[in-house]
Amino acid sequence: MIEVKSKKKPIFSICTEVTNRARTIIKTLDSIRLQSFKDYEYIIVDNASDDNSFILINEYLNKHYSFKEKVILKKNKIRDPDIKSWNNPVRIAKGKYIVVCEGDDWFSKDHLKIISSVINNYPGVGVIVSPHFNQSEILILNTKD
């Protein structure tokens, strides 16, 4: 009998919904791949884009094989409405925490490291919002204290 070891549940599930983001998706992918904190899975759901977003994502993943191992990539055959589409990657997530990064957004290289620190320092935190791409300010909402 072969014993299959279960994969460790990641701390973060980074979720990206993509609808026609060919102009921005590479910057998004770079920002996730270059994170200093590596305990994450990355879920991308292409919402039936009619530009070449999905092709660009596949080409990128084929160039960055070690990153590709962290990625779950799905493509909808039919476009879902916004709210349903935004929830598609969340439904797949296995991480302890959900992090949203849209296909036209990007993170600083220490984004996950900063979030991890906030979680460790404020264990009752419910929601963390970062209003700036440079992560210079973080707003903590919905603490359970």
Secondary structure, 3 states (H helix, E strand, C coil): CCCCCCCCCCCEEEEEEECCCCCCHHHHHHHHHCCCCCCEEEEEEECCCCCCHHHHHHHHHHHCHHHHCCEEEEECCCCCCHHHHHHHHHHHCCCCEEEECCCCCCCCCCHHHHHHHHHHHCCCCCEEECCCCCCCCCEEECCCC
